[in-house]
């Protein structure tokens, strides 16, 4: 592996113009294809294998022309204190509102709240239902603007008028996510490298990779059923890993230049060693993201595969375009003090080389001013307190995760500044908290002797169920053999009591079906969210087994050790558990929620655990490979295991730190959007990266390796013969490429090696 990548790096350096032109041609070709591609298909929200989805499909089948998941809106009208919306003084304003909304684009029908009797018992609140001819994703901005204008005009009558529902919510408020992440990355890279060229190269290649990925998604959208929304995760991951992988190669290039190698040889060595780590780190991320397809949810499968594609593009660009660009700026990538040839102060001069059993004085001479080496020495001296401290810290943070509740927050989680949230609160005040999340019961009476009597019996059973406050009259299809019944719970959609009610109705279903001869299923947004949460929970363990199992085999090949991959998996479980605990603490229990601008707490998004596990596992293995591969390299070159830990931190500690700060910034940038769900995703990923990079990889991992000593690199002989040798540490390159004489290396170059 190392030899192959070494040749690839040297070839890309030598033919840098052709490599750069080839990538530019590919990018332009894909962009042209995206511009000429057909309209992207809507992302399917289908959730195969759950009752709610089957009931939705039954509605679409038995009620042709009526889309079970079609767009709808509710216009809520609230009279001033002590007044009623049914007063004659408001009649004209309501009639005008209904007429103007009905004339709007894409509107199929609007119910008059006074004629339809959708008025609260005290007469203070009423609502009009707006039905659209299209699904929520296809409601145009003009349609939303027309509805908003009609609502604004109706407010002049003195009524409080708000609008809610899926058709009202447009695109969430844009944050500064991507720009913040790239900006912080630029600053971190500039501080790390001390060179504009070295800082700019990873940004250029990362942006090129993300542009290529997003253009590919658009170009293939109509053919593969992907929409631009599929690219959100791909963009987030693409920026993060694109910068990190290029950062690792550029850092190794500077290190090889500091050893005295010329630019072409340094590029080959950088790609042969750091590039090997990039390949296997990228494979772990691809495994984690592509593994989302085992869950069986089409939208998650598309997001995972698109993000995995972004990682593959980032790896290919790192192995080819990055060394090509190194050829254009061979000396500009070095720190300014190195380019100017200034010598470092005598106390900072460094002399170290690979050899067996380096003396203590020589080792300490190479560590001056390096915080990462000082930290590694601290861990080396006190491994037990560091191990226990990191494990106890992460374990304590993970305790709240025991109360994790999954769901899908709706309008109740939006800021009170939005009309959707105000409409939600007004309906809850006027009609009860469960009114915002009615249960839809689909009754299939084809096998019943008397369909109408069977449906009536089901309706009566629902009305008699504890926790149901009202049941609407059944609505039959044209064949009169299928009916839809709306049942309003007594509690809010995200309440645990509502979830218990759904389970109760389903548990008592058998007796009802036996007595009536009709079958029924419970669906609706509330039941769908409950079913999705259950499906995600059930899928978590199989997903973990598949992803962790495959990654374990990969790391077994990379490190040729049984205990190192086990330690990596255990550390990941600690960091992801602590991340779950932090999510529950803030977004579910509300402690510190105000600091993030979260006004309403509730269950954690159903897909969040799987996304967090998949993404963070892949990125955690990135840091594992970056850091431990240098330790493995030192062991292969003859260092004792404890000293190899220090060597790994000397060469990779600063790189891993910079990479973690960059990735955290990219994820945290998504918290700047107004949507609670975006804040949750951004916070969860950012805090997980912080825990894994700075607690697990910087404390837990080195402490375990120091305690294990030689045993950390143990591998059974039979397994050693069976496993392929991939030479990630570049041992073959050390044999074929002799190091230049250190006397010829400027002191400033060697100083830069330690610092970088």
N, C-alpha and C positions, 0 to 999 in steps of 0.2 A: 504493500500500500504506500509506504513512505517513498520508495524509489519511484513508483509510478507518478505520484503527485509531484515529486521533485522534478522529474522530466517535464511534467505538464506546466509547472511554474516557470521553469527556464524557457520552455517553448513559447509560453504566452508573453514573457518578457522580451524575447527576441523578435517575435512577430506581433508586437504590441499594436501596430497600426491596423493590421488585418483583424486582430481579435476585437479591437474597439469598433471598427467599422462593421464587423459581423453582428455584434450586439446591437449597434445602432440600427442596422438594417432589420433585425428581428423586431426591435421595438417599434420602428416605423410601420413594418408590415402588420403587426398585431393591432396597432392603433388604427391603421386604415381599415382592417377587418372589423374593428369595433364600430367605426363610423358608418360602415355600410351594412352592419348586421341588422336584423329585424328587431322588432320590439321585444324586450325581455319578458319572459313569462312571469306570472305571479309566483312567488314562493308558496308552496303548498303548506298549509298549517295542519294537514292531516296527521292524525295520531293513530296509526293502525294498532289494533289489538286492545282497544279500550271500549267500554260500553257507550260512552258519550259519543264517540266518533261513529259507531255503528248506528246509533239513533239518528244522528245528523244525516247519515247516508240514507236511512229509511225515509226521513222527511223529504229529501230531495227526490227519492224514487216515487213516493206515493203522492206527493204534491208537486207535479210537474209545473215548471214555470215559477216556482217559489224557491228561492235560494235560502237554505236553512241558515247560512252564515252571511246573508246579504247585509248591505249597509243599512243602518237605521240611526235615528236620532230622536231625542226627546227634548221638547221645548217646555221648560218648567215655568209656571207663572205663580207668583206669590203676591197676595194682596197685602197692603199695609196693615199694621197692627189694628185689630178690631174690625177689619173689613173682610169682605168675601169676594172672591173672584167672580162669583155669579151675579154680582150687582150689575144693574143695567148700565151704569156709567162705564163699565169695562167691556161691554158687549161689542161695541164698534171696533175697539182696538184689537180684540181677539179675532173678530171676523177678518179684519185687514191683515193681521199677522198670518192667519191660515191661508188666505188667498194669495198673498205674496210668496209664501214659501212653496205653495202648490205650483206656482208658475215658474219656479226655479228650475235650472238645468238638472237633468237626471232624476228628478223627483217623480216617484210613481204615485204616491198618495199621501195625504195629510189628514189626520183625524181631528175633528173639532172637539176640544175638551168638554165643552158644555153639552154638545149633542151626544157624545160618546160616554158621558157620565164619568169621565176620569177626573173626578174632583174628590178631595179628601173629605172625611166626615164633617169636619168643622168648617169646610168651605174656604179655608185660607189658601189652599194650594191646588193647582190643577196642572195637567200636562197634556201636550199634543204629541202624537207619535208621527214621525216622518219616515216614510219608507222610500228607499231609492231603488232605481232600476239596475244598479251595478253593485258590485262588492265594495267593501271599505277601501281596498287598495286602489280602486278605480274612480273614486269620487274626486272630481277635479277641484283645483283651487277656486275656480269660478263658482262651483256649486257651494263650497264652504263660505265663500265671500257673500253670496246671495243670502244664505241663511243668517250669517252674522249681521248683515245690513237690516234684515227684517226684524231681528231681535232688538237691535239698537233702536229702531223706530218705535217698537212696541213699548219700550221703557219710558217713552215720553208720556204715556198715559198714567204714570204713577205706579204701575205694577213693577215688581222685581221679576225680570225675565232672564233666564239662563238656559243654555243649551248643552246637552251632554250626549254621550253615545259614540260609537265607533266612527260614524260619519263626520263628527265634528272635529275630532283630533287629527290635525295635519302632521307634518314633520315636526319632531321635537325640536326645541330651541337649540340652535347650534352653539357648541362651546368652542374653546380654542384648543381642543385636544391634540390634534396632530401637530399644530404649530408650536404648542407648548413643549411637546415631546421632542420635536426636532430642535427647538431652541435650546433646551436644556442639554440635549445630546451634543450640540455644537460647543457649548461652554465646557462641558465635561471633557470632551475630546481635546479641546484647546489646552485645558489645564494639564491633562494627562500627557500630551505629546509636545506641547510647547512649539507647535508648528502649524501654520494655517493649512498647508498642504496635507499634512498627516491628519489633521482634524477634518478637513473637507472631503478627503477621499472616501471614508466610510459613509458619510452622508450622501455623497453623489451616487455611490453604488447602491445604497439602500433605497433611495428614492427611485432610481432606475428600475430596481427589482420590483418595487411596489407598483410602479406605473405599468410595467409589463404584465404583472399579475392581474391588476384591475382591468386592463384593456382586454386580457384574455377572457376574463369572466364575462365582460360585456359582449365580446365577439362570439362566445359560445353559449350565451344566455338562452337564446331561443331554441338552440339545438338540445341543450342539456337541461332545460327547465330551471335555469338559475336567473335570479334578478340581481340588480345592483346591491340589494340588501345583503346578499350572500357575501359580498366583498368586505363588509365591515370588519369581521374578525380577521380576514386575510390581510387587510391593511394594517391593523393593529399589530399582528404577529410579524408581518413582513418588515415593517419599520424596525421593530425591536431586534429580531434576529439578524437582519441585514446589517445593521450597525455593529452589533456584537461580533459577528463572524469576521467582518472586515477589520474591526478593531484588533482582534486576536492575531490576524495575519500581519497587519502593519506593525504591531508591537514586536512580533518575532523577527520581522525584517530588520527593524532598527537594532534589535539585539544582535543579530548576525552581522550587521554592518559594524557594530561596536567591537566585535571580535576580530575585525580586520578583513572580512570577506568583501569582494567587490559587489556591485549592485546586482548583477545577474546571478551570481552564486548565492547571495543572501536571499534573493527572491525565491530561488529554487529550494533552498533549505527551509525558508519560512513556510512555503506551501507544502513541502514534504513532511514537516513536523506539525506545525499549527494547523495546516490544512487537513491532516489526518484527524485531528481532534474535531475540526469543523464537520467533517463528513459523518463521524459517528455521533456527534452531538445533534446534528441535523436529523439523522436517522431516528434518534429517540423522540425528537419532537414530531416527526412525521408519523411514527407509530402511535404516539399519544393522540394526535389529531385525527388521523385516519381511523383510529379505533372507535371514534364516535359513531361510526357506521354500524357497529354491532348493537346499538341501542334500538334501531328500527324506527327512528323518527326521521322522515325525509329531510326536513329543514335542517336538523342537526347534522345529518350525513353530508349535505351539500356544503354547509359552513365548514365542517371539519376537513373535507377533501379540498375545498378551495384554499383554506389556510395551510394545509399540508403542501399544496402546490406552491404557495408563496415561499415556504421554507425551502423546497427543492430549488426554486429559482434563486433564492438567496445563496444557497450552497454553491450552485454552478457559477454564479457571478463572483463569489469569493475566490473560487479556484482558478478562474480565467481572467475576468475583467480586472480584479484587484491587482494581480501581478502585472498585467499589461499596463495599467496606469502607474504602477511603480516604475516602469521603464521610462515613462514620460517625465517623472519627477524623482529621479533616484536620490538626489541629495537634498531636495526640498523637503522630503519626508523626515529628515533628521532634525533634531532640535537645533535652535539657532546657535547655541554655544558650541555645538559640535561642528556645524558648518563653518563657523568663524575660526575654529581650531584653538579656542581658548582652553588653557589647561585648568583643571579643577584645583582647588586648594590642596596642599599636600595632605592634610588630615583626612581628606575625602577620597584620596586615590585608592583604587581598588585593584587587587590582583587575586583572581581566583580562576581555577580551571577544573575540569572534571578529573578527578583522580581518587584512588581508594584511600579512605581514611584521612581526610584533610585535617590538618592541625587546628587546634582551637583558635590560635591566634590568627591564622589565615582566614578562618571562617568569620571571626568577628570583624576582621578588617573589611570584609565584603559586605557587612551589614550596616555600616555607619549611615545614619539618616534614613533608613528604610523602616517605616512604621510597621509594614506588614511582616518584616523579619523579626522586629521586636515583639510583635504580637505572637508570632509563631514560637519564639523562644519562651514566651510566657506560658503558652499552652504546653510546650515541651516540658517545662519545669513543674507545672501544676495540672496535669491532664484530668485527674479525678474531680477536683472542684469545677473545672470548666465543663466537663461532661455532665456532671450532676446539675450544675447551674443552668445550662442550656436546656436540658431535658425537663427540669422542674418548671422553668419559665414557660416553655412552649406547652407543657402539660397543663399548667394552671390557666393559660389563655384558652386552651381547648375545652375547658369544663363547660362553659355556656353552650357549646355545640350539642350537648346532650339534650337540650330543649329545642333543637332545630325543628322548625315547622316550615313546610314547603307550600307554596301557592303561587298565584299570579296576581300581584297587586293591580288594581284597576284605577278608576277615577278617584277613589278615596285616598290614594297615595300621591296624587298630584298637588301642587301648591295651591293654596287658597286664592291665589291671584288668577287662576284659570277659571273660565266659565264652566268647564266640565266638573271641576271639584265643587263649585258652588251649586250647580244643578244636582249633583249627587247628594250634598248635604240637605238641600231643600226637599228632595223626594224622601229622604230618610226621616226628616222632621215631620213631613205631612202625612206620609203613608206607612211609616215604620221602617226600621233598619233593614229588614229583609226584602223590601220592595225593589231595591237596586240589584238583587241577585235572584230572581225567580227561578224555580226549577221547571224545566220543560219535560213533561212526561208524554212519551209517544206510545199510544195504545194500538196494537195490531190485533184487530178483531176479525180477521178473515176466517178463522177457525171457529168462531163463536156462533151459536145457533141464532142469537139475536144480538147483532153488533151494537145497537144503540143501548140495549139494556146492559150489555157487558161493559161498555164505556162508562155508563152511569154508575155501575157498581164500583169500578176502579176509582172514579171521581169521589164517590162517597167514602171509600177506604182512605183515600188521600186526605180528605177533609177531616177525618177522625183521627189522623196521626198526630200525636203530640209534637208540637213544634211547627205545625203548619197553621197559619193564621187565616188564609183564604185560598180558595180554588176557583179559577175562572171557568166559565162554561166551556165545554169541549168544542173544538173546531174540527169538523170532519172534512175529509177529502171528497172529491167528486164521486168516487165509487162508494162512499159511505161505509167503508170497512176499516178505516184508519182515522184516528183522532189525535189531536194535540191538546194537552191540558197544561195550563200554567198554575203552579202551586207556589204561593209566597211564604217563605220561612219567617219565623219570628225573629231571627237573628241576622246579623250582617253576613255578606257573602264570604268573608275571610274568617268568620268566627269558627272556633272548634265545634261549637254546638251545631252549626249548619252542616259541617262535615259528618257529624254523628247522625244528623237527620237523614242525610243521603244514604248512609250505610243502613239505617233502620228501615227506610222504605224498600231498599233492595233486599234486605234480609227477610222482610215480611211478604215479599212478592209471591213466593211459591203458593201460599195459601190463597191469595187473591186470584192468581191465575187458575188454580185448580177449581175455584168456585165459579169463575166466570167463563172459562174457556178462551179468554183473551190473554195475550202476553203484552208486557209493557217494559219500557226502558226509560231511564232517567238521564236527561241531558240538559243542555243549556250551558251558559258560560260558567256558572258556579260549579256545576257537576263536572264540566270538562276540566276545569282547573284542579279539582280534587282528584280526578282520574289521572291527569297528567303528572301530578305530584307523586301519586302512588307508582306510576310507571317509571318515573325517574328514580325513585327510591329503590325499586326492585332491580333496576338496571345497574345501580352503582357498583355492587359487589362483582357481578360478572365482568363489568367493564374494567374494574381495577385488576381483576385476575388476568384478563387478556393483556392489558397494557403493561402491567408490572412484569408479567411473565415473559413477554417478548423482550422488554427492555433489559430484564435480568440476563437473558441469554446473550443479548448484544454486548452488555457490559462485561459479561464473563469472557467473551472473546477479546474485548478491548484490553482489559486489565489482567487477564489470565489469573484470576483470583476468585474464590468463592465468597469470601467474607466482604470484600469491597463492594460488590453489587448489593449484598444483603444490607450492609450498613447504609448504602445510598437509599435503598427503599425505605428503611426504618426512619432515616432522617426526613425523607419526603413526607411520610405519614405524620410526623411531628409537626412539620411546617404547615401542611394542609389542614390538620386538626386545629391548630392555633388560628388559622385564617377563618375557618368556619366559626370558631368561637368569637372572633372579632366581628364577623358579619352579624351573628345573632345578637351580640351585645349592643350594636349600634342600630341596625336596621329592623330588628325584631323587638328588642327590649327598650330601645330608645335612649340608651345612655350615650350621651355625646352626639346624638343625631343632629341637634341644632348646629353644631360646628360644621357639618357638611351640608347644611341647607335642607335637611330632610324634615318636613313638617309633620308627616304622618308615618307611623311605623306599622308593620304588619309582617306577614310571612315572607321568608326569603324566596326569591324567584325559583320556580321549580327546576329550571335547567341550570341554575347556578352551580350546584355541587358537581355535576358532570363536566361543565365547562371549566370550572376551577381545577378539578382533578386533572383533566386532560391537558390543559394549557400549562399549568404550573408543573406538572410532572415532566413534561417535555423540556421546559425551561430549566427546571432544577437539575435535570441530567446534563444540560448544557454546562452549568457551573461545575458539576461533578467531573465531567470530562476535561474541561479547561484546567481545573486545579489539580486533580489527582493524576492526570496524564503526565504533568511535569514531575510529580513525585515519583511516578513509575519510571519515568525517564532517568531520574537521578539514581534510583535503585539499580536499574539496568547498567548504568555507568559506574556502579561500584560503591555508592554511598550507603551508609547504614540507614535503616528505615526511619529512625528518629531525625537524622540529619536531612533525609530526603523530604520530610515534611517541611522543614525550614526552607530548603531549596525550592520546593514547589511554591511556597508563599513568596519567596524572593522574586521569582520570575512571573508568577501569575496572580499574586494577591492584588496588585494594583489594577491589573486588567479586569479581573472578576469584579472588583469594587466599581470600576468605571462602568462596566457592562450592566451591573445591577442598578446603579443610579440611573443610567439611560433608560433601561427597561421600565423601571418604576415610574419614571417621568412620563414615558409614553402612555402607560396605563392610567396613571393619575390624571393625565390630561383629559380623559374621557369623563372625569367627575365634574368638569366644568359645564357640561350640558345641564339643562333644566330637569330632565326626566330622572325620577328616582331609580328606575331600573338601570339607566346608564351610570348613575353614581354608584350603584351597588356593584355592577360589573367592574368598573374602574377601580373602586376601592378594594374589592376582593382580590383582584389580580395584583394590584400594587402592593398590598400588605403581604400577600403570599410570597412575592418575590423578595421583599425585604426580609421576611422571616427566614426564607430558605437560603438566601445569599449570605446574610450577615450573622445569623445565629447557627443555622445548620452547617453550611459549607465552611464558615470561618471559625466555628467553635466546636460544634459537635463532631464533625468529620475529623479534623486533625487530632482532637483528643482521643477518639477511638483508635486512630491509626498509631498514635504514640503508644497507647496501652497495648495494642496487639503486637507491635514490633514486627518481627519476621513473619509471625503467623498471619499478618494481614495479606501477605502475598502468597499464601499457601494454595496449591492446586494439586489435586490427586494426580499421580503419574499417568494413570490410564486416561484421565480426562485431558491431561496436557498433550498426550499423543494424538487425541482425537480432534482437538480444537484447531482450527486454522490459525496461522500466525499472520497477523495483519501489520505488525511493526508500527504501531502508532507512535512509539517513542523515538523512531528514527534511528534505531541502532545500526541498520544497514548503511545509512548515510554517514554515520560516524566512521565506519570502516573505509568507505570509499572516498570521503572528503576530509582530508587532514586539516586540522585547525591551523590558521596562520599563526606566526610567532606573535606572542603578546607584546613583545618589545616594539613592534611596528604599529601598535594600536595606540592612538592618542589617548591620554589620560581622560580627556573629556568624554571620549567615546565610551570608555569603560565606566565612567561615572554615570553616563546615560543608561547603560545597561542595567545597573542596579536600580535606578529610579524608575525605569520603565517596566 
